[in-house]
Amino acid sequence: MTQLVDRLGFLARAGHRDKSPVRAEAPAVGNRETGVAVLRLYDPIDSWGGYWGTSASEFVGVLDDLGPDIATIRLHINSPGGEVWDALAIYNGLRQHHARVQVVVDGIAASAASVIAMAGDEVVMSPGSELMVHDAWGLCVGNAAAMDKTSRDLAHTSQNIAGLYALRAGGTPDEWRDVMRDETWFTADEAVAAGLADRVDTDGDPDQAVTARAGFDLSVFAHAGRADAPAPRTPAPAPAGSGSTPQQEGSRAVAFTDEQLTTMRQELGLGGDADEATIVAALSEALAERADDSAPSPTARVPEGTSLIDTAQLEQLRADASAGREAREQQIVDRNDGLVRAAVVDGRIAPARADHWRAALAADPGAADVLASLAPGTVPLAPKGHGGGDDTDGGSDQVAAVRESPVYKNWKV
């Protein structure tokens, strides 16, 4: 992640230096795989391009030339890094491409080159290869204010880069920023353990990676490779393969090896040109069908304190409850009717007011207390003077006679 330092340091190679152009091997030629474009980034990353290294415009130009039949881009990296902004442009160019991206670190992916490696749907470390992360570098000529601004810009850029490492490997940007401040070097296995890569290619040749790294002068770094650096410290060591899917908006959600894709196409009965989205959709449908066929019906959980009851029993209980309510209501009606008749007999209310009191008792049971408080004999049961004698004595005798008569006793209001 340097600027002028790249041009003065990384290009110090033994012997004559030839630029390694980014090239895409044509698909379907000889024994090459159909639909696979092989690209190689074997130089520093430099905005000047040409002799100085590979620029973003050169790299993205190659991507633009890839045809729609390219389903996989296999990018081999052997680079000490370079300018961060060009590296970010290459990273985003790869992420925005329709093809699946497999990154293979052949020798070294250091500094800004490690940022480009994070664009892979799958990152494969060759045996003996190394990966390095560190804080961004920069040069500034100017006064204190200019120096302060450069410091802030570098901190901001480094924090953004830390977010890309965290996106793949887990942890937080702040945790990865601490890893970057230490200039951390990873062997192939350590990169996988940290979650920055998915696997080590066991079929590769470790000597090839060592030979590739030898072409760069790494003395510009604090450590000239993993052998000269302490063991890496990472936020939370991740299991192998944990970094296989960068979880960013617009990225492909699943990354498989070519062998896995071929096997899944065969198992699912798909054509050889089925892409990952088609494979995932077919797999989801197959799993859903299996779940429908084999999964037992879910059993509802009965809340504590609740009992299950047969439907017929429930209906019978409801009928019994209804009959009980009707019987109770009839008992209340009969009781109220008895209270009203007793009040008429005792002369506490007139017979003409009987229905009024029945309604009052039905609406308010407390009316029974009011009815009971009325004085007996308040209402005359017969007209005065019909007894044939003195009204006072004769009236009392006539009331007593009426009460004792069978006709009165059997009379109902």
Long-range contacts (C-beta under 8 A, 24 or more apart in sequence): 1-81, 1-82, 1-83, 1-84, 1-87, 1-111, 1-112, 1-115, 1-134, 1-135, 1-136, 1-137, 1-157, 1-161, 2-81, 2-82, 2-83, 2-111, 2-137, 2-138, 2-220, 3-83, 3-137, 3-138, 3-139, 4-139, 5-137, 5-139, 5-220, 6-44, 6-45, 6-46, 6-52, 6-53, 6-80, 6-81, 6-82, 6-83, 7-46, 7-48, 7-52, 9-217, 9-219, 9-220, 10-44, 10-53, 10-80, 10-81, 10-82, 10-216, 10-217, 10-220, 11-44, 11-52, 11-53, 11-217, 12-217, 13-215, 13-216, 13-217, 14-214, 14-215, 19-43, 19-50, 19-51, 21-58, 22-54, 22-58, 22-59, 22-62, 23-62, 24-62, 24-65, 24-66, 27-69, 27-70, 33-72, 33-258, 35-69, 35-70, 35-71, 35-72, 35-273, 36-70, 36-71, 36-72, 36-73, 36-74, 36-258, 37-66, 37-70, 37-72, 37-73, 37-74, 37-99, 38-74, 38-76, 39-73, 39-74, 39-75, 39-76, 40-75, 40-76, 40-78, 41-75, 41-76, 41-77, 41-78, 41-79, 41-90, 41-113, 41-116, 42-76, 42-77, 42-78, 42-79, 42-106, 42-212, 43-79, 44-79, 44-80, 44-81, 44-82, 44-216, 45-79, 45-81, 45-82, 45-83, 45-86, 45-87, 45-90, 45-112, 45-113, 45-116, 46-82, 46-83, 46-86, 47-83, 47-85, 47-86, 53-82, 54-79, 55-86, 56-85, 56-86, 56-87, 56-89, 56-90, 56-93, 59-90, 59-93, 60-89, 60-90, 60-93, 63-93, 63-94, 63-97, 66-97, 66-99, 68-98, 70-99, 71-99, 71-100, 71-273, 71-275, 72-99, 72-100, 72-101, 72-102, 72-258, 73-97, 73-99, 73-100, 73-101, 73-102, 74-102, 74-104, 75-101, 75-102, 75-103, 75-104, 75-116, 75-120, 76-104, 76-105, 76-106, 77-103, 77-104, 77-105, 77-106, 77-107, 77-108, 77-109, 77-113, 77-116, 77-117, 78-105, 78-106, 78-107, 78-108, 78-109, 78-212, 78-213, 78-215, 79-108, 79-109, 79-110, 79-113, 79-116, 80-108, 80-110, 80-111, 80-113, 80-216, 80-218, 81-110, 81-111, 81-112, 81-113, 81-114, 81-132, 82-111, 82-112, 82-113, 83-112, 84-112, 84-115, 84-136, 84-157, 84-161, 86-112, 87-112, 87-113, 87-115, 87-116, 88-115, 90-116, 90-119, 91-115, 91-116, 91-118, 91-119, 91-164, 92-119, 94-119, 94-120, 95-119, 95-246, 95-248, 95-250, 95-251, 96-250, 100-252, 100-255, 100-276, 102-257, 102-258, 104-201, 105-129, 105-130, 105-131, 105-188, 105-191, 105-197, 106-208, 106-209, 106-212, 107-208, 107-209, 107-210, 107-211, 107-212, 107-213, 107-215, 108-132, 108-209, 108-212, 108-213, 108-216, 108-225, 110-218, 110-221, 111-221, 114-196, 115-161, 115-164, 117-196, 117-197, 118-164, 118-165, 118-167, 118-168, 118-196, 118-246, 119-246, 120-255, 121-244, 121-245, 121-246, 121-251, 121-252, 121-255, 122-198, 122-199, 122-244, 122-255, 122-256, 122-257, 123-168, 123-191, 123-196, 123-197, 123-198, 123-243, 123-244, 124-197, 124-198, 124-199, 124-200, 124-201, 125-188, 125-189, 125-191, 125-192, 125-197, 125-199, 125-200, 125-201, 126-188, 126-200, 126-201, 126-204, 126-205, 126-206, 126-208, 126-209, 127-188, 127-200, 127-201, 127-202, 127-204, 127-205, 127-206, 127-209, 128-188, 128-204, 128-205, 128-206, 128-207, 128-208, 128-209, 128-210, 129-188, 129-209, 130-185, 130-186, 130-187, 130-188, 130-191, 130-209, 130-213, 130-225, 130-226, 131-185, 131-186, 131-191, 131-196, 131-197, 132-183, 132-184, 132-185, 132-186, 132-221, 132-226, 133-161, 133-165, 133-176, 133-179, 133-180, 133-183, 133-184, 133-196, 134-180, 134-181, 134-182, 134-183, 134-184, 134-221, 134-222, 135-177, 135-180, 135-181, 135-183, 136-161, 165-196, 166-235, 167-246, 167-247, 167-248, 168-195, 168-196, 168-243, 168-246, 169-194, 169-195, 169-196, 169-234, 169-235, 169-238, 169-242, 169-243, 170-195, 170-235, 170-236, 170-238, 170-242, 170-243, 171-234, 171-235, 171-236, 172-235, 175-235, 175-236, 176-235, 178-233, 178-235, 179-232, 179-233, 179-234, 179-235, 182-230, 182-233, 183-221, 183-222, 183-223, 183-229, 184-229, 184-232, 184-233, 184-234, 185-223, 185-225, 185-226, 185-229, 185-232, 186-226, 186-232, 187-226, 190-226, 190-231, 190-232, 192-240, 192-241, 193-234, 193-237, 193-238, 193-240, 194-232, 194-234, 194-237, 194-238, 195-234, 195-237, 195-238, 195-242, 195-243, 196-243, 197-243, 198-240, 198-241, 198-243, 198-244, 198-255, 199-240, 199-241, 252-276, 253-280, 254-280, 332-362, 333-362, 336-361, 336-362, 336-368, 339-368, 339-371, 339-372, 340-371, 340-413, 341-412, 341-413, 343-371, 343-374, 344-413, 345-403, 346-376, 346-377, 347-376, 347-377, 347-378, 347-379, 347-380, 347-381, 348-374, 348-375, 348-376, 348-378, 348-379, 349-374, 349-378, 349-379, 350-379, 351-413, 354-413
